[in-house]
Amino acid sequence: MYEIAVIGAGPAGASAALFAAKAGKKTLLIDNDKGMTRRGWYENYYGISEIGGPDLVETGHKQAIKFGAELIAEQAVSIAKSGEGFTIETESGAAYEAKHVILATGVMTDLAAKAGVVTKDGTEPRIKTVVAVDAAGKTNIDGIWAAGTVAGVSVHAVITAGDGAKVAINVISELNGARYVDHDVLKA
């Protein structure tokens, strides 16, 4: 069983998986390769002078994998409560179990709604529906969280990446029973 499964591997999802894996949590990252980030050009992403969407997404995937996240190219089709967590089924018929699930599905809320997660009207232009979350990223279903555009934050990639990190830190903290902080120190 994975401790954290992240569905969606754009900036929010890959960032969440990166933090989860770096914290030593058994992490699954599911990517359907349909995110809008791949179609963008970025000159306003902190720390990067300019980058194309495909390169940005691939860099995020590589970072998450570097720390131990398992990346699978699949379309998640259902999430159901089971045992101590959830079972995520994919289009191919594969099933994955996780204690916590982070939805980072961009503009898509159908998977969340199918799982019983409450949605609400979006506030961003062209984003009609988002998942209802509290400040930590928790949904109405204990153990299902949401980050990024699907959680109602701005569609800007740098903002969704930060939100993914924030939600992952909150999940890690809950798993650990204490606030988790990840600070690296410059190597001398």
C-alpha positions as CSV (number, residue, x, y, z in Angstrom):
1,M,0.0,0.0,0.0
2,Y,1.2,3.5,-0.9
3,E,1.2,6.1,1.8
4,I,0.3,8.8,-0.7
5,A,-1.0,8.5,-4.2
6,V,-1.1,11.6,-6.3
7,I,-3.5,11.7,-9.3
8,G,-2.3,14.2,-11.9
9,A,1.4,14.9,-12.6
10,G,1.5,18.6,-13.7
11,P,3.1,21.2,-11.5
12,A,0.7,20.6,-8.5
13,G,0.9,16.8,-8.6
14,A,4.6,16.4,-9.4
15,S,5.4,18.9,-6.7
16,A,3.3,17.0,-4.2
17,A,4.9,13.7,-5.2
18,L,8.4,15.3,-5.0
19,F,7.8,16.4,-1.4
20,A,6.1,13.2,-0.4
21,A,8.8,11.0,-1.8
22,K,11.6,13.2,-0.4
23,A,10.0,12.8,3.0
24,G,10.4,9.0,2.7
25,K,6.7,8.3,2.1
26,K,5.9,5.5,-0.3
27,T,4.5,7.6,-3.2
28,L,2.6,6.8,-6.4
29,L,2.2,9.5,-9.1
30,I,-0.4,8.8,-11.8
31,D,-0.2,10.8,-15.0
32,N,-2.6,10.6,-17.9
33,D,-0.5,13.0,-20.1
34,K,-3.5,15.3,-20.8
35,G,-2.6,18.3,-18.6
36,M,-2.7,21.8,-19.9
37,T,0.8,22.6,-18.6
38,R,2.3,20.8,-21.6
39,R,0.8,23.3,-24.0
40,G,2.3,26.4,-22.2
41,W,5.4,28.5,-22.5
42,Y,6.7,29.8,-19.1
43,E,8.7,32.9,-18.5
44,N,7.2,33.7,-15.1
45,Y,8.2,30.6,-13.2
46,Y,10.4,31.4,-10.3
47,G,14.0,30.1,-10.7
48,I,13.7,29.4,-14.4
49,S,14.3,32.1,-17.1
50,E,12.1,30.3,-19.6
51,I,10.9,26.8,-20.3
52,G,8.4,25.0,-22.5
53,G,5.5,23.1,-20.9
54,P,6.7,19.6,-22.0
55,D,10.2,20.3,-20.4
56,L,8.6,21.7,-17.3
57,V,6.4,18.6,-16.8
58,E,9.3,16.2,-17.6
59,T,11.5,18.0,-15.1
60,G,8.9,17.7,-12.4
61,H,8.5,14.0,-13.1
62,K,12.3,13.4,-12.9
63,Q,12.5,15.3,-9.6
64,A,9.7,13.1,-8.1
65,I,11.3,9.9,-9.4
66,K,14.7,11.0,-8.1
67,F,13.4,10.8,-4.6
68,G,11.6,7.5,-5.0
69,A,8.1,8.3,-6.3
70,E,6.7,5.6,-8.7
71,L,5.3,7.2,-11.9
72,I,2.8,5.4,-13.9
73,A,1.2,6.5,-17.2
74,E,-2.5,5.7,-16.6
75,Q,-5.9,7.3,-16.5
76,A,-7.4,7.0,-13.0
77,V,-11.1,6.2,-13.4
78,S,-12.3,5.6,-9.8
79,I,-11.4,6.1,-6.2
80,A,-13.2,4.0,-3.5
81,K,-12.8,3.7,0.2
82,S,-11.2,0.3,1.2
83,G,-9.7,-0.9,4.4
84,E,-7.3,1.7,5.8
85,G,-7.4,3.9,2.7
86,F,-8.5,3.9,-0.9
87,T,-8.4,1.8,-4.0
88,I,-7.6,3.7,-7.2
89,E,-8.6,1.9,-10.4
90,T,-7.2,2.9,-13.8
91,E,-8.5,2.6,-17.3
92,S,-6.4,-0.5,-17.9
93,G,-8.0,-2.3,-15.0
94,A,-5.0,-2.0,-12.6
95,A,-5.8,-1.1,-9.0
96,Y,-3.6,0.7,-6.5
97,E,-4.1,1.1,-2.8
98,A,-3.1,4.2,-0.9
99,K,-3.7,5.6,2.6
100,H,-4.1,9.2,1.3
101,V,-5.0,10.5,-2.2
102,I,-4.1,13.9,-3.5
103,L,-6.2,15.0,-6.5
104,A,-4.1,17.3,-8.8
105,T,-6.3,16.8,-11.8
106,G,-6.2,20.4,-13.2
107,V,-9.6,21.4,-14.7
108,M,-11.1,17.9,-14.3
109,T,-13.4,17.3,-11.4
110,D,-15.3,14.2,-12.7
111,L,-13.1,11.7,-10.8
112,A,-13.5,13.7,-7.6
113,A,-17.3,13.9,-8.0
114,K,-17.6,10.2,-8.8
115,A,-15.8,9.5,-5.5
116,G,-18.2,11.6,-3.6
117,V,-16.0,14.6,-3.1
118,V,-17.9,17.9,-2.9
119,T,-17.4,20.4,-5.7
120,K,-18.3,24.0,-6.0
121,D,-18.3,26.8,-8.6
122,G,-14.8,27.9,-9.7
123,T,-13.7,31.6,-9.6
124,E,-11.0,31.5,-12.3
125,P,-11.9,32.4,-15.9
126,R,-13.0,29.3,-17.8
127,I,-12.8,27.0,-14.7
128,K,-16.4,26.2,-14.0
129,T,-16.1,23.7,-11.2
130,V,-13.5,23.0,-8.5
131,V,-13.2,20.7,-5.5
132,A,-14.2,22.2,-2.2
133,V,-11.2,22.1,0.2
134,D,-10.2,23.7,3.5
135,A,-7.0,25.7,3.9
136,A,-4.9,22.5,4.3
137,G,-6.3,21.0,1.1
138,K,-8.6,18.5,2.8
139,T,-11.9,17.6,1.0
140,N,-15.1,16.4,2.7
141,I,-13.7,12.8,2.6
142,D,-11.1,12.1,5.2
143,G,-7.9,11.0,3.4
144,I,-8.7,12.6,0.0
145,W,-7.0,15.9,-0.5
146,A,-6.8,18.3,-3.5
147,A,-4.2,20.7,-4.8
148,G,-3.7,23.1,-7.7
149,T,-6.3,24.3,-10.2
150,V,-8.8,21.5,-9.2
151,A,-8.7,22.9,-5.7
152,G,-9.6,26.4,-6.8
153,V,-6.2,28.1,-6.8
154,S,-5.0,30.2,-9.7
155,V,-4.1,28.3,-12.9
156,H,-0.6,29.8,-13.0
157,A,1.9,26.9,-12.9
158,V,4.1,28.4,-10.2
159,I,1.1,28.8,-8.0
160,T,-0.2,25.3,-8.5
161,A,3.3,23.9,-7.9
162,G,3.4,25.7,-4.5
163,D,-0.1,24.5,-3.7
164,G,0.9,20.9,-4.4
165,A,3.9,21.3,-2.1
166,K,1.7,22.8,0.6
167,V,-0.9,20.0,0.5
168,A,1.8,17.3,0.5
169,I,3.4,18.9,3.6
170,N,0.0,18.8,5.3
171,V,-0.5,15.1,4.4
172,I,3.1,14.2,5.5
173,S,2.5,16.1,8.8
174,E,-0.7,14.1,9.4
175,L,1.0,10.8,8.6
176,N,3.9,11.8,10.9
177,G,1.7,13.1,13.8
178,A,3.9,16.3,13.8
179,R,4.5,19.3,11.6
180,Y,6.9,18.3,8.8
181,V,9.5,20.8,7.5
182,D,11.9,20.1,4.6
183,H,14.9,22.4,4.5
184,D,18.0,21.4,2.7
185,V,21.3,23.1,3.6
186,L,23.8,24.4,1.0
187,K,26.6,21.9,0.6
188,A,30.0,23.4,1.5
